[in-house]
């Protein structure tokens, strides 16, 4: 019963996207990362080969071992069927600055996505004040989503 509800919901959302934009989605990023639920992944409800947002990336020791193992297994399964960036981070916390430096260092070698919510005043200020450019230095910043 629950699996058929997921099938219905995903199909309805894809149909609505197509109705609104006259094309199919190229990227899937479910609200609260629901596209990563077992019903969606195991049910293969998203088309193969599309871009899918994976779990957030964390540094060693930042999450419990079982959590990191689960995320690694899910991300490995995702990479077999879908396309994804190498790393995904949330912009906050903005302190300590060393964290952001590490993210930008990774971005010089890998495809890194940074999730941000500009409605948050601190994030908006970071994005518009030039702070992001000081951290990025020579690291290119995409003007839209690309992997």
N, C-alpha and C positions, 0 to 999 in steps of 0.2 A: 504494500500500500504506500509506504513512504517513498520507495524508489520510483513509483509511477508519479507521485506528486512532484518529485525532483525533475523527472522527464518532462512533465507538463510545463513546469515553471521555466525551465531552461529554454524549451521550444517556444513558449510564449514570448519570452524576452528577446530571443533571436528574431522572431517574426516581427515584433514591434520595432526593433532596430532597423530591420530591412524596410519596413513600411515608412519609417521616418526618413531614412537616409538613402533608400533605394540601392543598398549594397549590404553585403554581409560584414559583420565585424571582423577586423583584422587582429584585434587584441582583446583578450578576456581578462578582466580584473574585477571579480565579484565584490560586492559590498561586504565588508568584514571578511574578505577573502573566502567567501562561501564557494567559489569555484574550486577550492582545494578540498572540499568535503569529500568523504569517501563515496557518497552516492553519486557525485558528479564525476569524480575521477574513475572509479571502478565501473561506473555505468557508461563511460566513454561518451558523455553527453556533449562534449565540445569537439569540433572538427579537428582532426589531426593536422599538424603542420602550422597551426596558428600560434601567435604570440600569446603566452599565458604568464601572468605574474606569479612568481614562486613565493615561498615564505621569506620573511625578513631574514637578513643575514646578521649573524652575531659573531663576536669575537670569542675565541676559546675561553671557557670558564664563565661566560656571561649567562648561559642558560644551563639547566640541569642536563646531565648526560642523556637521559631518556628523551628529553625534548629535542636535543640536537640530533640524536639518532633518527627520531621520527621525521624531523625536517629533512635530513639528508636522504632518507629513503623516499620521501615524497618528491623531493626535488630531482632525484635520480629517475624516478618513474615519469615525472613531467618531461624531463629532457629526452626521453625515448620517444615521446609522442608529439611533443610541442616544442616551440622555440621559446627561449627565455633569456633574459640578461644573466650575466654571471653573478651579480650581487644586487641585493635590494636593501636599502637602508631607509629609515625614517630620518628626516632632517633633524628634529630635536632628539636628544638634548643638544643645545648649542654649546654648552660647557660640559666638560673641559674642551678647549680648542684642539687638543691633540687628537680627539676622536674624529673631528672633521678633517684634520690633516691626513689621518690614515685612510679615510674614505676617498679623498682626492688622490692620494697615492695609488690606491687600487684602480681608480678611474683612469689613470695614465696607462694602465696595462690591460684592463678588462672593461667590459660593458657593465656600467654601474647605473642603476636607477635609484634616484632619491625621491622618496615620497614626501610631499610637503603640503601643508594646508595654509595658504596665504591669508586666510581669514584670521589666523592666529597672529596677533600684532608683532610678537617677537620674530616669527618666521617671515612675515611680510617685510619687516625692517631689514632682516638679514638679506633677503632677496633683492630689495630695492635700494639699499644704502651703499652698495658696492662691496659689502663684506664678502659676499660670495665670490667676487672677482679676486679679492685678496687671497682667499683660500685656493681658488682654482689656478691662479697664476697662468701657466701655459697649457693647462688642461682644457680642451675644448668643451663647451657646454652646448648641448643640443637645444635648438629653439623649439622643438616639438619632440614627440616620442619617436625614437629610433633605436634599434639595437644592432 
